[in-house]
């Protein structure tokens, strides 16, 4: 099946059934004709093998400290930051591709994570947060995740007001559904192209 048809079939599913890794790699296949999407998904499987199950802190530490995945602070607009295969290969990306990688490795290890739409940032948090504020994981710098319940400082600086974080969840602070991640990734790439 051609990449565009495969992508269309994928995003036509119910939101929880959309594998973000496959969707992101299908986006990358347009920049890299012939990209072996299934082989790259197997590489994500390999990354997940080394992470303890059901442990978000260990997952964040493994990816962003031990393995050195980080935000490309030297050239944010490099289009390779938006292609998941390049992010895996180079260990550099933008917040959304790093978050997609963390969510997909987490999914394989029983760590349910959701993307959080915030101005200029795309951290993740535990999906089953309950009443207790879940920790945010902002996978851009090589450092341990923020403490439980703390909104990353960069996000607080970018938020225009406290009410924005509380009352506009799709823009700032609530879970951004998987289609939001897929929609933001190509836009981020186009800005850098």
C-alpha positions in Angstrom: 0.0 0.0 0.0 1.3 3.5 -0.9 2.4 5.7 2.0 -0.4 8.2 1.6 -3.1 5.5 1.5 -1.6 3.7 4.5 -1.5 7.0 6.4 -5.1 7.8 5.5 -6.3 4.4 6.6 -4.3 4.8 9.9 -5.7 8.1 10.9 -9.3 7.1 10.0 -9.2 4.8 13.0 -10.6 5.8 16.4 -8.1 8.0 18.1 -6.8 5.6 20.8 -6.1 3.0 18.0 -3.7 5.2 16.0 -0.1 4.1 16.4 1.8 7.4 16.4 5.1 5.8 15.5 3.7 4.4 12.3 1.9 7.6 11.5 5.0 9.7 12.1 7.1 7.3 10.0 4.6 7.4 7.2 5.0 11.2 7.2 8.8 10.7 7.0 8.3 8.3 4.1 7.2 11.2 1.9 10.6 12.9 2.5 12.4 9.5 2.2 10.8 7.5 -0.6 11.2 3.8 0.1 11.6 4.3 3.8 11.2 0.9 5.5 8.5 2.0 8.0 8.2 -1.5 9.6 12.0 -1.7 10.1 12.0 1.7 11.9 9.1 0.5 14.1 11.2 -2.5 15.0 14.0 -0.1 16.1 11.5 1.5 18.5 10.7 -2.1 19.7 14.5 -2.5 20.4 14.6 0.8 22.3 11.7 -0.4 24.5 13.4 -3.7 25.3 15.8 -1.9 27.7 13.2 0.0 29.7 11.6 -1.5 32.8 7.9 -2.0 32.4 5.3 0.4 34.0 8.0 3.0 35.1 7.7 6.4 33.5 10.7 7.8 35.3 12.9 4.9 34.1 11.6 5.4 30.6 12.5 9.2 30.6 15.9 8.5 32.2 16.7 5.7 29.6 15.7 7.8 26.6 16.9 11.3 27.6 19.8 10.6 29.9 21.3 7.2 29.2 20.6 7.2 25.4 21.0 10.9 25.0 17.9 11.9 23.0 17.5 15.6 23.2 16.1 18.7 21.5 18.1 20.1 18.7 18.9 23.4 20.4 21.5 24.3 17.7 19.2 24.1 14.7 15.6 23.8 15.7 14.4 24.4 12.1 16.4 21.5 10.6 13.7 19.4 8.8 15.3 16.2 10.1 14.0 17.2 13.6 10.5 16.4 12.4 11.1 12.9 10.9 11.0 10.1 13.4 13.5 8.0 11.6 16.0 10.9 11.7 15.3 11.5 15.4 16.0 7.9 16.2 19.2 7.9 14.1 20.5 11.3 15.3 19.0 11.3 18.8 18.0 14.9 18.1 14.5 16.3 17.5 11.9 18.9 18.3 9.6 18.5 21.3 6.8 16.8 19.4 8.9 14.1 17.8 10.7 13.4 21.0 7.4 13.2 22.8 6.0 10.8 20.2 9.0 8.6 20.6 8.6 8.6 24.4 4.8 7.8 24.1 5.5 5.0 21.7 8.3 3.4 23.7 6.1 3.8 26.8 3.1 2.1 25.1 5.3 -0.9 24.4 6.3 -1.0 28.1 2.9 -0.4 29.7 3.5 3.2 30.4 0.4 5.2 29.2 1.4 8.7 28.2 -0.5 11.5 26.5 0.8 14.6 24.7 0.0 17.9 26.3 -0.7 20.8 24.0 1.0 23.9 25.4 2.2 27.1 23.7 5.6 26.4 22.0 6.1 23.1 23.8 4.7 19.5 23.6 5.4 17.7 26.9 3.8 14.4 27.9 2.2 13.2 31.1 0.8 10.0 32.5 -2.5 9.1 30.9 -4.1 7.9 34.1 -3.4 11.0 36.2 -6.5 10.8 38.3 -7.0 13.7 40.8 -3.3 13.9 41.6 -1.4 16.2 39.2 0.7 14.0 37.0 4.3 14.8 36.3 5.1 16.4 33.0 8.0 15.1 30.9 9.4 17.7 28.7 11.8 15.6 26.5 14.1 18.3 25.2 17.1 18.5 27.5 19.2 15.7 28.8 18.1 15.8 32.5 15.7 14.0 34.8 12.0 14.9 34.4 10.4 17.6 36.5 9.0 16.7 39.9 5.4 15.4 40.2 2.8 18.0 39.7 5.1 20.7 38.4 4.5 22.4 35.1 7.8 22.8 33.3 9.3 26.3 33.7 9.5 26.9 30.0 5.8 26.2 29.7 5.0 28.6 32.5 7.0 31.3 30.8 5.2 30.8 27.5 1.7 30.6 29.0 0.0 34.0 28.6 -2.1 33.6 31.7 -3.0 31.0 34.3 -6.5 30.8 32.9 -5.1 29.7 29.5 -3.6 26.6 31.1 -6.8 25.8 33.0 -9.5 26.6 30.5 -8.1 25.8 27.0 -6.9 22.2 27.3 -6.3 21.6 23.6 -4.0 24.7 23.5 -2.4 24.7 26.9 -2.3 22.0 29.5 -4.8 19.3 28.7 -4.2 16.1 26.7 -3.8 16.8 23.0 -5.4 14.0 21.2 -3.2 11.9 18.9 -4.4 13.7 15.8 -3.0 16.9 17.2 0.4 15.4 17.4 0.2 14.2 13.8 -1.1 17.6 12.6 1.6 19.6 14.4 4.5 17.5 13.2 4.1 18.3 9.5 3.5 22.0 10.3 6.7 22.1 12.3 8.6 20.5 9.4 7.1 22.9 6.9 8.2 25.9 9.0 11.7 24.6 8.9 11.8 23.7 5.2 
